[in-house]
Amino acid sequence: MKVKSSFHTNFKLQGKSFDNNDELIDFSLRISPKINSFLKEWFNAEGFVEVKTSGSTGMSKVILIKKKHMVHSAKATGEYFNLDSTSKALLCMSPDYIAGKMMLVRALTLGWWLDVVDPSPNPLKNCTEHYDFTAMVPLQLHHSLDDIYKVRKLIVGGGAVSKELSAKIQNIETEIFETYGMTETITHIAVKKLNHFRGNRSISTSYFELLPNISISLDERKCLIIKAQDIADDTVITNDLVELITEKSFKWKGRYDSVINSGGIKLIPEQIEDKLSVLISNRFFVAGLLDAALGEKLILVIENESKNISKENLLKEIKALKSISKFEIPKEIIFLQHFLETATKKINRTATVQLIDS
């Protein structure tokens, strides 16, 4: 005897409707073994699913997330972006991780028509349909600019959107939002508008705005504390340094555990990188290396990719920046042919710096 359906009656996958869970699970195997595996887990008797963290701030690990929390998160996204059962969405991220899993859960819960394509750099290239919603990483957005008109609303996660990329999306019709969240909060709990600004509001003054039923505060380190009973049983204490703008919005400044103490001056890498991004088009980051005099010296690490960049000229340009302080000028510039990456293609800063030390 087949189990009755436990998804929205309007839900479709690759244009096909389903009468029950088994029928959907069987069909999904034609699309992707990974999607098939997740749907089997989603429809089993357990109240949770196993999810791998990205590993961007440490070793990747498997955590258990309650299915009811994933449903609540899906509903919050639908409410915030005004996406109901008439919406059509695209899954172009791996279902191995929470971002891909949640696109499936949103579609199942809210009754979306969901299409699936491989998580390639330009997932929209061969798409003939238009979509109300999708999620991408910055690299996918970068390679999809010529086809992005096929999407009405887009969320971008898994890394910061560079100033160069932000400038390129200002005059396109698609509404684009950067997300803030982590596996433990079931993807995003806040979003930041990246284009479609009113008046002369600049990119740099836009803040993350909370989704419904989320509250935030700061601990003694000035790191973000998240309370969201609908998506997490426990309070989530993060290592993210933020500035609270209102009770419903904040500005992300950087990671507490990446702060560099150089000669008694505390430097936040992410803030320095934001200032340097106007000069450097290659992938790069700043970090601290052990130093006898300073404790840690600030270094700039650039993925060279065979481009000719003069250290001397770049250093002159950095010193000429009005936005940068003398303490934020790198003591050394290092080129590496390739950065090491996490499983989700983020820069693995710790491992990459170890290449320098070795």
C-alpha positions, 0 to 999 in steps of 0.5 A: 500500500502506497503512502499518501502524499505529504507535500503541497498538492500544487508541487511539481518536479520537472513539470510533473505532478505526483499523487503520493510520496512513493511516486515522487521518490521513484521519479526523482531517481531519474533526475538525481541520486542525491535528490532521491536520497534526500527525498527518501530521508525527508519522507521517512518516519524520523523527525530529523535529517542529517546535514553536512556543514560547509566547513568554511569555519572549521572541519565539515561535520554532520548535524541533525536538523528537525524537519519541522524547523525546515518547514518553518524556515521554508514558510518564512522565506515564502512570506518574506519574498511573497512566493506562494503556490503559483511560484516557479523555482530553479534548484541549481545547487547541490542537495548534499548541503543545506542550501540545496536541501532547503530549495527542495523543502520550500518547493514541497512545502509551498507548492512551487513548480521546481526545475532541477539543473546541474550546479554548474558555473552558469546554470541558466545558460541552457534554461528556456523557462523563466523563474520566480526564485532561485539561489546561487553562490557568487561564482554562479551569479558572476557567470550568469549575468547574461542569462539572469533576466530569466530569474525574478528574485535571486538569493546569493549565499556561500560567500560575500558578493564583491564590489565589482559584482555588485556594480554589475547587477545594479541595472538589471531587472532581477531583484538580488539579495545576499543572505546571512545564515549557516547550517545550524539556522537552516540557511538564511535568517536575514537578507540584504538587498543588493540592487533596486535601491531607492534614491541614492542609497549606496551598496555599502549602507545596506543592512541585513534584515531579519526574516519573520519570527527571528530576534537578535542581540549581542554578546560581550564580544559584540558577536551576534546571538540568534533566537529563533524558536521556529527553526532552532531549539537552542539560542545560536551564539555566533562568532560573527562581529556585527553592528545592530542597526535596529532590532530587526537589522544589522551590519556584518563586520567580520569573524571574531575568530579571524581577528588579527592582533598586530602589535596590539591593534585588532584588525578585522580581515573582512573589513580590510578586504572590502576596502582592497576589493576596489583594487584587486580583481583576482580572488584574495584575502588578508590574514595574520602570520606569526611575527616576532615583533608584532605577534601577527603581521598582516599579509595579503594573499592573492590567487595569481592565476597567471596574471601579472600583478606588480607587488610594488605598484599594488602596494603604492595603490593600497597606500593611496586609498583614503579609506585605509589606515596605516595599520591596515596596509599589508606588511607582505603581499604573497601570490599563490597559484591556486587557493585551497577550497572547502567542499562547497568551493569557499576559500579555505583560508586556514589551509591556504595560509598553511601552504605559506607556512610550510 
